[in-house]
Amino acid sequence: MKTTLAILLLLTLVTACAASVDRISFGKKCHTVSDVKDPGVERTTTSYIWFYNKKTGLPATSEQCPPKEIETKK
């Protein structure tokens, strides 16, 4: 079982190297874009792990994340 998991992990890492991904960024970041099909609507993608190309840079920032809504108990 350990051998199988090790091989799967190794294959995952090797296939990631073949992509045009140069950098990895950790931490909660968001990327907000306007929806092309529905003008006036913004779509936000949130993730804690970002893969990006060093030439184009990372478009996501923590400042783009929407503020956390605080739930109040009644």
Backbone bond lengths (Angstrom), bond angles and torsions (degrees), N, CA, C in turn:
res aa  C-N    CA-C-N  psi(-1)  N-CA   C-N-CA  omega(-1)  CA-C   N-CA-C  phi
1 M - - - 1.453 - - 1.522 110.67 -
2 K 1.334 117.22 -42.52 1.462 120.32 179.17 1.520 110.85 -63.87
3 T 1.319 115.96 -38.13 1.463 120.35 -179.80 1.522 110.90 -65.07
4 T 1.318 116.59 -41.55 1.462 120.85 179.26 1.523 110.66 -63.43
5 L 1.307 117.25 -45.37 1.464 120.68 178.97 1.525 111.11 -64.55
6 A 1.321 117.21 -38.68 1.462 120.82 179.03 1.528 110.60 -64.78
7 I 1.318 117.17 -41.27 1.474 120.69 178.69 1.524 110.78 -65.89
8 L 1.337 117.53 -42.76 1.467 120.49 178.43 1.525 111.45 -63.28
9 L 1.317 116.60 -40.77 1.453 120.23 178.10 1.520 110.84 -64.94
10 L 1.309 116.90 -42.93 1.460 121.44 178.84 1.520 111.27 -63.00
11 L 1.322 117.68 -43.29 1.462 120.88 177.91 1.531 111.76 -63.35
12 T 1.320 116.26 -38.50 1.463 120.33 177.54 1.518 110.96 -62.86
13 L 1.313 116.95 -43.79 1.458 120.33 179.80 1.520 111.90 -68.16
14 V 1.314 117.66 -37.06 1.461 121.04 -179.71 1.518 110.92 -69.19
15 T 1.317 118.35 -39.88 1.461 120.08 179.72 1.518 110.92 -69.65
16 A 1.308 117.88 -29.18 1.463 120.39 177.23 1.528 110.67 -68.63
17 C 1.313 117.28 -29.01 1.467 121.02 179.48 1.518 112.09 -71.11
18 A 1.318 117.33 -25.43 1.461 121.07 -177.69 1.530 111.88 -76.50
19 A 1.304 117.95 -17.99 1.453 121.53 -178.75 1.530 110.27 -77.96
20 S 1.305 115.86 171.81 1.460 120.39 179.69 1.528 111.30 -87.76
21 V 1.305 116.24 37.72 1.459 122.26 179.84 1.520 108.78 -98.06
22 D 1.322 115.23 121.02 1.457 119.87 -179.11 1.521 112.99 -102.72
23 R 1.311 116.44 -27.19 1.458 120.32 -172.53 1.525 110.67 -133.83
24 I 1.329 114.43 155.76 1.457 122.28 174.39 1.524 107.25 -128.95
25 S 1.323 116.70 134.74 1.451 121.25 178.66 1.527 108.94 -122.89
26 F 1.321 116.41 136.08 1.454 122.01 179.53 1.523 109.46 -111.48
27 G 1.307 116.32 149.33 1.455 122.20 179.47 1.512 109.86 118.97
28 K 1.315 117.24 152.02 1.457 121.17 -177.76 1.523 110.13 -68.62
29 K 1.321 114.18 121.49 1.459 121.62 176.65 1.525 108.46 -138.99
30 C 1.308 115.67 156.61 1.463 120.75 -179.58 1.516 109.25 -131.24
31 H 1.321 115.20 152.95 1.464 121.64 176.64 1.520 106.99 -130.50
32 T 1.323 116.76 118.86 1.451 122.33 -177.13 1.519 109.75 -110.79
33 V 1.335 116.16 129.05 1.467 121.63 178.14 1.520 108.77 -133.19
34 S 1.328 115.84 154.67 1.458 121.04 175.55 1.521 108.86 -78.69
35 D 1.321 116.20 140.71 1.458 121.23 179.87 1.521 109.16 -78.21
36 V 1.319 116.39 128.16 1.464 121.46 -178.11 1.519 110.61 -71.57
37 K 1.316 117.37 -39.65 1.461 121.34 -176.70 1.519 113.03 -76.56
38 D 1.327 117.06 -25.77 1.461 121.18 -177.08 1.530 108.76 -129.49
39 P 1.341 117.63 88.34 1.472 120.25 -177.15 1.530 111.68 -59.26
40 G 1.312 115.26 142.17 1.451 120.86 179.71 1.519 113.38 92.20
41 V 1.329 117.16 -7.90 1.457 121.46 -179.98 1.527 108.77 -106.86
42 E 1.314 116.22 132.77 1.461 120.93 178.40 1.525 109.61 -108.36
43 R 1.329 115.59 138.82 1.467 122.28 178.06 1.520 108.67 -108.68
44 T 1.325 117.15 133.74 1.456 122.09 -179.30 1.516 109.98 -118.02
45 T 1.333 115.91 128.94 1.456 122.82 174.74 1.523 107.72 -107.05
46 T 1.325 116.77 128.19 1.460 122.28 -178.65 1.523 109.41 -120.22
47 S 1.347 115.80 136.37 1.452 120.30 177.86 1.524 109.86 -155.35
48 Y 1.330 115.54 159.74 1.458 121.57 176.31 1.526 111.79 -101.93
49 I 1.342 117.45 -12.60 1.465 122.64 177.37 1.518 107.83 -129.94
50 W 1.337 116.69 124.90 1.458 122.36 -178.96 1.523 109.92 -123.66
51 F 1.327 116.26 130.43 1.455 123.16 173.68 1.520 106.89 -106.05
52 Y 1.338 117.32 129.83 1.456 119.05 -177.39 1.523 111.06 -149.83
53 N 1.320 115.49 165.93 1.452 123.45 179.64 1.524 108.41 -92.99
54 K 1.328 117.49 134.41 1.465 120.10 -176.70 1.532 112.37 -67.99
55 K 1.331 117.97 -22.99 1.468 120.10 179.11 1.526 111.81 -74.46
56 T 1.333 116.79 -40.53 1.466 120.16 -179.07 1.518 112.18 -87.47
57 G 1.327 117.16 -23.25 1.461 120.61 179.16 1.520 111.97 83.08
58 L 1.297 114.83 173.85 1.465 121.91 -179.87 1.527 108.95 -96.65
59 P 1.335 117.61 115.24 1.464 119.55 -178.92 1.530 113.35 -76.55
60 A 1.315 117.54 -16.47 1.463 121.24 -176.55 1.522 111.11 -86.17
61 T 1.332 115.87 141.44 1.455 121.71 176.06 1.533 108.83 -137.95
62 S 1.306 115.86 161.99 1.468 119.14 177.94 1.528 110.77 -73.29
63 E 1.331 117.38 -22.21 1.467 120.60 179.52 1.527 111.96 -71.17
64 Q 1.331 117.95 -22.77 1.464 120.99 -179.58 1.522 112.58 -79.37
65 C 1.330 117.57 -10.06 1.460 120.73 -179.25 1.529 109.77 -70.30
66 P 1.327 116.33 135.95 1.465 118.48 178.29 1.522 110.18 -66.82
67 P 1.322 117.09 149.79 1.468 119.25 179.15 1.524 110.29 -63.57
68 K 1.320 114.72 145.27 1.456 120.54 -179.15 1.531 108.54 -75.14
69 E 1.331 114.62 129.12 1.457 119.51 179.22 1.525 108.90 -81.15
70 I 1.303 116.01 132.12 1.460 121.66 -179.67 1.515 108.58 -93.55
71 E 1.328 114.87 121.52 1.461 119.31 178.25 1.525 109.53 -84.18
72 T 1.292 115.77 135.23 1.466 120.73 178.14 1.518 108.29 -110.60
73 K 1.320 115.38 136.87 1.458 120.40 177.88 1.522 109.26 -86.78
74 K 1.319 115.44 137.41 1.458 120.11 178.83 1.498 110.73 -109.86
